Amino acid sequence: MTQEYDYYAILQVHPRAEKEVIEAAYRRLATKYHPDRNSSPEATRRMKEINAAYEVLSDPEKRRWYDASRRLGSTVPSGIPGFRPGVSPSMSKAIRMLLPFAVFAVSLIIMRLSPGLGLFVLLALLALWTYNSAARRRQ
């Protein structure tokens, strides 16, 4: 499941804001929503979003990837702490869609060579995939 986060809107800054402006906005919002100062459950969720936004926007490389994904209209993974640079979001989605077919094909090849080992690999990969899917849903 993907949901688009607009980190600039979360921190209430302009997309061309400088690093100092982003840091000031983060400090202001963190003071307002920090769990030690604000005990509402909404504040905890909001603080996680603020931390995720700051983590991405304060790092020049992560910000460059994030800005590129916004220009392309791609979705950003909803897991917090947020965006992972290195693989474009659209490529990540394509990989996730093809992964089950690739796993199945590899398992069939291994089963042809050694049925016991192939079945073991298939079950291990299925368990890992199920665990990762459940972990993504919990985020």
Backbone as ProteinMPNN parsed JSONL, in Angstrom:
{"seq_chain_A": "MTQEYDYYAILQVHPRAEKEVIEAAYRRLATKYHPDRNSSPEATRRMKEINAAYEVLSDPEKRRWYDASRRLGSTVPSGIPGFRPGVSPSMSKAIRMLLPFAVFAVSLIIMRLSPGLGLFVLLALLALWTYNSAARRRQ", "coords_chain_A": {"N_chain_A": [[0.851, -1.179, 0.0], [0.662, 2.145, -0.893], [1.063, 5.533, -0.094], [0.858, 8.95, -0.704], [3.08, 11.231, 0.623], [3.487, 14.591, 1.343], [6.193, 16.056, 2.059], [7.035, 18.696, 2.254], [4.666, 20.06, 2.774], [4.03, 18.916, 5.225], [6.064, 19.928, 6.874], [5.457, 22.526, 6.504], [6.718, 24.325, 4.685], [8.125, 26.014, 1.822], [8.768, 24.391, -1.333], [11.24, 25.235, -2.371], [12.65, 25.978, -0.177], [15.378, 26.901, 1.938], [17.969, 25.102, 3.73], [18.216, 26.087, 6.366], [15.719, 27.227, 6.854], [14.107, 24.973, 6.758], [15.121, 23.571, 8.977], [14.386, 25.353, 11.037], [11.588, 25.269, 10.822], [11.182, 22.585, 11.435], [12.082, 22.499, 14.115], [10.196, 24.212, 15.312], [7.745, 22.824, 14.857], [8.328, 20.388, 16.081], [8.556, 21.157, 18.724], [5.925, 21.807, 19.228], [4.499, 19.362, 18.777], [5.816, 17.327, 20.141], [5.885, 14.307, 22.031], [6.394, 14.602, 24.804], [5.418, 17.089, 25.407], [2.877, 17.206, 24.312], [0.206, 15.211, 24.758], [-1.646, 13.88, 23.183], [-2.876, 11.237, 21.012], [-2.819, 11.872, 18.333], [-0.738, 13.674, 18.195], [1.529, 12.075, 18.464], [1.492, 10.555, 16.09], [1.704, 12.645, 14.279], [4.207, 13.67, 14.983], [5.859, 11.607, 14.147], [5.508, 11.824, 11.38], [6.581, 14.374, 10.999], [9.251, 13.96, 11.776], [9.993, 12.111, 9.791], [9.718, 13.67, 7.482], [11.618, 15.663, 7.989], [13.928, 14.112, 8.081], [14.231, 13.35, 5.409], [14.223, 15.817, 3.985], [16.349, 17.219, 5.091], [18.647, 15.963, 4.335], [20.754, 16.28, 1.638], [20.997, 14.456, -0.608], [18.852, 12.643, -0.279], [16.781, 14.476, -0.424], [17.052, 15.378, -3.041], [16.341, 13.042, -4.471], [13.729, 12.792, -3.542], [12.535, 15.162, -4.507], [12.786, 14.675, -7.246], [11.078, 12.483, -7.518], [8.665, 13.679, -6.897], [8.367, 15.416, -9.067], [8.016, 13.576, -11.095], [5.643, 12.519, -10.401], [5.425, 10.262, -8.894], [4.595, 7.874, -6.329], [5.382, 7.973, -2.861], [6.874, 5.715, -0.634], [4.912, 4.698, 2.138], [5.888, 3.993, 4.551], [7.292, 4.838, 7.682], [10.456, 5.701, 8.742], [10.236, 6.92, 6.18], [11.124, 7.965, 2.874], [13.349, 6.092, 0.849], [16.394, 6.592, -0.583], [18.079, 5.65, -3.65], [16.744, 3.666, -5.126], [14.449, 4.405, -7.554], [11.071, 5.425, -6.862], [9.139, 4.515, -8.762], [10.499, 2.452, -10.045], [10.87, 0.773, -7.903], [8.24, -0.043, -7.433], [7.742, -1.489, -9.772], [9.576, -3.564, -9.46], [8.535, -4.771, -7.162], [6.169, -5.75, -8.222], [7.03, -7.653, -10.074], [8.492, -9.431, -8.577], [7.211, -11.798, -7.342], [6.866, -13.468, -9.605], [9.498, -13.822, -10.483], [10.624, -15.136, -8.278], [9.133, -17.489, -8.299], [9.924, -18.564, -10.792], [12.696, -18.996, -10.394], [12.541, -20.846, -8.324], [11.312, -22.996, -9.666], [13.341, -23.704, -11.452], [15.356, -24.519, -9.674], [13.973, -26.632, -8.47], [13.846, -28.418, -10.566], [16.465, -29.234, -10.729], [17.007, -30.194, -8.131], [14.601, -31.555, -6.35], [13.924, -31.508, -3.554], [15.526, -29.433, -2.467], [14.654, -27.31, -4.053], [11.967, -27.066, -3.253], [12.367, -26.357, -0.6], [13.677, -23.859, -0.911], [11.657, -22.426, -2.229], [9.626, -22.379, -0.227], [11.005, -21.015, 1.823], [11.504, -18.502, 0.626], [8.881, -17.698, 0.182], [7.973, -17.481, 2.834], [9.638, -15.397, 3.733], [8.833, -13.317, 2.038], [6.148, -13.06, 2.814], [6.495, -12.257, 5.481], [7.8, -9.773, 5.099], [5.787, -8.382, 3.728], [3.803, -8.241, 5.682], [5.169, -6.7, 7.563], [5.431, -4.283, 6.171], [2.756, -3.522, 6.047], [2.209, -3.014, 8.741], [3.519, -0.653, 9.213]], "CA_chain_A": [[0.0, 0.0, 0.0], [1.435, 3.37, -0.924], [0.314, 6.764, 0.128], [1.761, 10.046, -0.986], [3.35, 12.196, 1.672], [4.114, 15.812, 0.877], [7.034, 16.44, 3.185], [7.061, 20.149, 2.357], [3.423, 20.46, 3.449], [4.118, 18.481, 6.623], [6.904, 20.9, 7.588], [4.902, 23.844, 6.218], [7.737, 25.144, 4.033], [8.084, 26.055, 0.362], [9.684, 23.401, -1.908], [12.577, 25.791, -2.603], [13.17, 26.492, 1.095], [16.759, 26.557, 2.252], [18.141, 24.171, 4.841], [17.978, 26.782, 7.63], [14.266, 27.383, 6.989], [13.594, 23.64, 7.07], [15.488, 23.284, 10.364], [13.554, 26.186, 11.915], [10.229, 24.726, 10.785], [11.217, 21.321, 12.177], [12.158, 22.805, 15.559], [8.912, 24.792, 15.729], [6.722, 21.781, 14.889], [8.715, 19.381, 17.07], [8.206, 21.719, 20.029], [4.47, 21.763, 19.369], [3.927, 18.015, 18.742], [6.637, 16.332, 20.841], [5.069, 13.574, 23.01], [6.592, 15.098, 26.166], [4.637, 18.316, 25.575], [1.527, 17.024, 23.808], [-0.079, 13.803, 25.055], [-2.684, 13.308, 22.326], [-2.378, 10.235, 20.061], [-2.586, 12.562, 17.068], [0.578, 14.311, 18.273], [2.538, 11.048, 18.226], [1.478, 10.286, 14.653], [2.192, 13.857, 13.612], [5.642, 13.775, 15.24], [6.508, 10.639, 13.251], [5.508, 12.427, 10.047], [7.522, 15.504, 11.022], [10.603, 13.386, 11.776], [10.243, 11.532, 8.474], [9.89, 14.773, 6.542], [12.902, 16.315, 8.263], [14.997, 13.186, 7.702], [14.388, 13.396, 3.954], [14.514, 17.164, 3.472], [17.605, 17.748, 5.622], [19.744, 15.283, 3.652], [20.715, 16.752, 0.244], [20.768, 13.39, -1.578], [17.474, 12.17, -0.127], [15.901, 15.545, -0.908], [17.128, 15.366, -4.508], [15.521, 11.916, -4.912], [12.335, 13.098, -3.231], [12.081, 16.176, -5.466], [12.645, 14.02, -8.551], [9.877, 11.643, -7.491], [7.506, 14.593, -6.937], [8.235, 15.904, -10.435], [7.53, 12.483, -11.933], [4.311, 12.139, -9.947], [5.472, 8.943, -8.282], [4.209, 7.83, -4.927], [6.463, 7.764, -1.919], [6.475, 4.683, 0.301], [4.281, 5.282, 3.313], [6.554, 3.595, 5.782], [8.056, 5.873, 8.345], [10.829, 7.069, 8.518], [10.023, 7.553, 4.893], [11.688, 7.723, 1.569], [14.676, 5.497, 0.763], [17.018, 6.879, -1.861], [18.824, 4.547, -4.228], [15.868, 3.072, -6.136], [13.35, 5.331, -7.778], [9.809, 4.831, -6.417], [8.458, 3.79, -9.833], [11.243, 1.215, -10.244], [10.579, -0.055, -6.744], [6.921, -0.628, -7.646], [7.888, -2.497, -10.826], [10.27, -4.708, -8.866], [7.593, -5.457, -6.274], [5.17, -6.447, -9.03], [7.652, -8.778, -10.767], [9.177, -10.31, -7.639], [6.626, -13.14, -7.199], [7.123, -14.264, -10.805], [10.915, -14.163, -10.481], [10.827, -16.143, -7.231], [8.542, -18.73, -8.785], [10.772, -19.086, -11.871], [13.929, -19.512, -9.784], [12.188, -22.061, -7.589], [11.093, -24.07, -10.638], [14.648, -24.127, -11.964], [16.016, -25.276, -8.604], [13.224, -27.887, -8.298], [14.226, -29.309, -11.673], [17.777, -29.801, -10.393], [16.908, -30.926, -6.868], [13.245, -31.287, -5.881], [13.891, -31.164, -2.124], [16.117, -28.107, -2.285], [13.768, -26.349, -4.701], [10.804, -26.861, -2.389], [12.843, -25.61, 0.571], [13.916, -22.467, -1.335], [10.352, -21.827, -2.49], [8.958, -22.111, 1.053], [11.759, -19.986, 2.553], [11.247, -17.214, -0.019], [7.483, -17.361, 0.445], [7.901, -17.019, 4.227], [10.289, -14.083, 3.798], [7.973, -12.366, 1.349], [4.983, -12.854, 3.677], [6.943, -11.474, 6.63], [8.045, -8.395, 4.653], [4.501, -7.77, 3.414], [3.149, -7.929, 6.954], [5.914, -5.595, 8.184], [5.075, -3.046, 5.463], [1.399, -3.134, 6.422], [2.218, -2.508, 10.109], [4.102, 0.688, 9.264]], "C_chain_A": [[0.89, 1.232, 0.0], [0.508, 4.552, -0.728], [1.293, 7.897, -0.084], [1.857, 10.971, 0.214], [3.98, 13.416, 1.027], [4.905, 16.365, 2.053], [7.127, 17.954, 3.344], [5.809, 20.656, 3.069], [3.456, 20.068, 4.926], [4.935, 19.477, 7.437], [6.461, 22.346, 7.353], [5.961, 24.807, 5.676], [7.55, 25.072, 2.515], [9.064, 25.022, -0.187], [11.087, 23.929, -2.207], [13.21, 26.35, -1.331], [14.602, 26.021, 1.327], [16.811, 25.694, 3.501], [17.833, 24.824, 6.188], [16.486, 26.944, 7.905], [13.634, 26.043, 7.368], [13.905, 23.269, 8.513], [14.631, 24.082, 11.342], [12.118, 25.666, 11.965], [10.157, 23.42, 11.568], [11.223, 21.59, 13.685], [10.825, 23.338, 16.083], [7.843, 23.7, 15.868], [7.047, 20.692, 15.92], [8.386, 19.869, 18.481], [6.701, 21.594, 20.268], [3.941, 20.335, 19.529], [4.741, 16.959, 19.486], [5.791, 15.643, 21.92], [5.255, 14.022, 24.458], [5.753, 16.349, 26.441], [3.17, 18.149, 25.199], [1.179, 15.539, 23.93], [-1.134, 13.175, 24.154], [-2.089, 12.268, 21.371], [-2.091, 10.853, 18.688], [-1.187, 13.19, 17.038], [1.69, 13.305, 17.986], [2.636, 10.727, 16.736], [2.081, 11.453, 13.883], [3.706, 14.008, 13.788], [6.417, 12.793, 14.358], [6.585, 11.204, 11.832], [6.524, 13.557, 9.959], [8.958, 14.996, 10.984], [10.957, 12.799, 10.418], [10.512, 12.627, 7.445], [11.248, 15.441, 6.745], [14.069, 15.42, 7.847], [15.273, 13.256, 6.2], [14.855, 14.774, 3.495], [15.828, 17.738, 3.995], [18.825, 17.102, 4.968], [19.698, 15.659, 2.168], [20.421, 15.653, -0.779], [19.333, 12.859, -1.499], [16.498, 13.217, -0.66], [15.883, 15.586, -2.43], [16.265, 14.227, -5.069], [14.042, 12.209, -4.695], [11.769, 14.111, -4.226], [11.882, 15.573, -6.855], [11.377, 13.175, -8.591], [8.616, 12.507, -7.513], [7.285, 15.097, -8.35], [7.664, 14.831, -11.353], [6.13, 12.036, -11.534], [4.271, 10.764, -9.325], [5.0, 9.023, -6.847], [5.428, 7.532, -4.08], [6.021, 6.687, -0.95], [5.97, 5.277, 1.599], [4.97, 4.91, 4.608], [7.345, 4.729, 6.374], [9.273, 5.201, 8.918], [10.856, 7.543, 7.092], [10.869, 7.072, 3.757], [13.095, 7.143, 1.643], [15.282, 5.85, -0.575], [17.75, 5.654, -2.382], [18.029, 3.855, -5.32], [14.715, 4.038, -6.322], [12.042, 4.666, -7.375], [9.101, 4.047, -7.507], [9.172, 2.471, -10.123], [10.963, 0.251, -9.104], [9.232, -0.747, -6.919], [6.983, -1.724, -8.707], [8.558, -3.752, -10.282], [9.325, -5.484, -7.967], [6.556, -6.246, -7.06], [5.756, -7.693, -9.695], [8.282, -9.793, -9.824], [8.53, -11.684, -7.49], [6.899, -14.043, -8.404], [8.584, -14.707, -10.862], [11.208, -15.253, -9.453], [10.296, -17.49, -7.703], [9.418, -19.362, -9.863], [12.061, -19.682, -11.316], [13.646, -20.805, -9.039], [11.955, -23.24, -8.537], [12.41, -24.602, -11.192], [15.367, -24.974, -10.919], [15.308, -26.61, -8.376], [13.59, -28.901, -9.375], [15.547, -29.989, -11.36], [17.715, -30.673, -9.139], [15.545, -30.629, -6.258], [13.166, -30.861, -4.409], [14.408, -29.764, -1.862], [15.223, -27.028, -2.893], [12.551, -26.033, -3.856], [11.191, -26.053, -1.156], [13.051, -24.136, 0.227], [12.588, -21.752, -1.572], [9.641, -21.465, -1.189], [9.669, -21.021, 1.847], [11.492, -18.608, 1.951], [9.808, -16.76, 0.195], [7.31, -16.831, 1.869], [8.51, -15.629, 4.371], [9.42, -13.013, 3.157], [6.74, -12.041, 2.186], [5.347, -11.986, 4.873], [7.156, -10.017, 6.236], [6.739, -7.677, 4.326], [3.767, -7.37, 4.687], [3.854, -6.757, 7.644], [5.573, -4.27, 7.511], [3.679, -2.581, 5.848], [1.342, -2.551, 7.829], [2.714, -1.071, 10.186], [3.102, 1.732, 9.019]], "O_chain_A": [[1.791, 1.336, 0.831], [-0.652, 4.554, -1.14], [2.45, 7.799, 0.325], [0.849, 11.432, 0.748], [4.917, 13.283, 0.24], [4.364, 17.047, 2.923], [7.283, 18.445, 4.462], [5.886, 21.581, 3.878], [2.963, 20.807, 5.777], [4.556, 19.834, 8.552], [7.022, 23.276, 7.933], [6.087, 25.941, 6.137], [6.891, 24.167, 2.003], [10.103, 24.789, 0.43], [12.032, 23.144, -2.288], [14.183, 27.101, -1.392], [14.981, 24.907, 0.965], [15.828, 25.571, 4.233], [17.249, 24.184, 7.062], [16.04, 26.815, 9.045], [12.732, 25.992, 8.204], [13.052, 22.713, 9.205], [14.197, 23.549, 12.364], [11.506, 25.628, 13.032], [9.186, 23.175, 12.283], [10.461, 20.979, 14.434], [10.382, 22.959, 17.167], [7.125, 23.651, 16.866], [6.146, 20.143, 16.554], [7.984, 19.078, 19.334], [6.264, 21.307, 21.382], [3.031, 20.106, 20.326], [4.373, 15.784, 19.455], [5.057, 16.313, 22.646], [4.348, 13.835, 25.269], [5.42, 16.628, 27.593], [2.312, 18.871, 25.708], [1.798, 14.703, 23.272], [-1.483, 12.013, 24.36], [-0.934, 12.393, 20.964], [-1.206, 10.388, 17.971], [-0.538, 13.232, 15.993], [2.682, 13.643, 17.341], [3.734, 10.638, 16.185], [2.869, 11.265, 12.956], [4.404, 14.421, 12.863], [7.505, 13.112, 13.879], [7.611, 11.074, 11.163], [7.24, 13.682, 8.966], [9.79, 15.531, 10.251], [12.08, 12.961, 9.941], [11.432, 12.514, 6.635], [11.945, 15.747, 5.778], [15.074, 15.902, 7.327], [16.429, 13.225, 5.777], [15.787, 14.879, 2.698], [16.37, 18.663, 3.39], [19.926, 17.649, 5.045], [18.7, 15.383, 1.502], [19.669, 15.887, -1.725], [18.682, 12.652, -2.523], [15.495, 12.868, -1.282], [14.836, 15.801, -3.04], [15.537, 14.429, -6.04], [13.207, 11.914, -5.55], [10.659, 13.941, -4.729], [10.931, 15.916, -7.557], [10.678, 13.159, -9.604], [7.605, 12.107, -8.09], [6.142, 15.2, -8.797], [6.916, 15.137, -12.281], [5.499, 11.26, -12.251], [3.206, 10.155, -9.231], [5.002, 10.088, -6.23], [6.386, 6.91, -4.54], [4.886, 6.733, -0.475], [6.534, 6.247, 2.105], [4.657, 5.469, 5.659], [7.993, 5.493, 5.658], [9.117, 4.163, 9.561], [11.501, 8.559, 6.832], [11.274, 5.911, 3.698], [13.936, 7.631, 2.398], [14.75, 5.454, -1.612], [18.01, 4.718, -1.626], [18.596, 3.489, -6.35], [14.076, 4.444, -5.351], [11.906, 3.452, -7.53], [8.511, 3.006, -7.218], [8.516, 1.472, -10.418], [10.833, -0.954, -9.321], [9.099, -1.924, -6.584], [6.349, -2.769, -8.559], [8.154, -4.869, -10.605], [9.307, -6.714, -7.997], [6.111, -7.303, -6.61], [5.05, -8.688, -9.863], [8.578, -10.913, -10.241], [9.255, -12.679, -7.511], [7.136, -15.24, -8.245], [8.875, -15.839, -11.247], [11.959, -16.187, -9.733], [10.95, -18.516, -7.52], [9.632, -20.574, -9.849], [12.47, -20.766, -11.732], [14.427, -21.753, -9.116], [12.36, -24.363, -8.237], [12.571, -25.809, -11.378], [15.923, -26.024, -11.241], [15.966, -27.617, -8.114], [13.637, -30.103, -9.115], [15.742, -31.163, -11.675], [18.299, -31.756, -9.096], [15.351, -29.55, -5.699], [12.416, -29.946, -4.068], [13.796, -28.997, -1.119], [15.056, -25.956, -2.312], [12.144, -24.876, -3.748], [10.447, -25.176, -0.717], [12.646, -23.259, 0.99], [12.416, -20.604, -1.163], [9.109, -20.362, -1.061], [9.015, -20.191, 2.478], [11.277, -17.645, 2.687], [9.55, -15.569, 0.369], [6.593, -15.855, 2.092], [7.952, -14.776, 5.062], [9.293, -11.913, 3.695], [6.329, -10.883, 2.264], [4.595, -11.082, 5.239], [6.737, -9.116, 6.963], [6.599, -6.489, 4.615], [3.179, -6.291, 4.762], [3.193, -5.912, 8.247], [5.439, -3.248, 8.184], [3.436, -1.38, 5.965], [0.514, -1.68, 8.096], [2.37, -0.347, 11.119], [3.433, 2.918, 9.028]]}, "name": "protein", "num_of_chains": 1, "seq": "MTQEYDYYAILQVHPRAEKEVIEAAYRRLATKYHPDRNSSPEATRRMKEINAAYEVLSDPEKRRWYDASRRLGSTVPSGIPGFRPGVSPSMSKAIRMLLPFAVFAVSLIIMRLSPGLGLFVLLALLALWTYNSAARRRQ"}
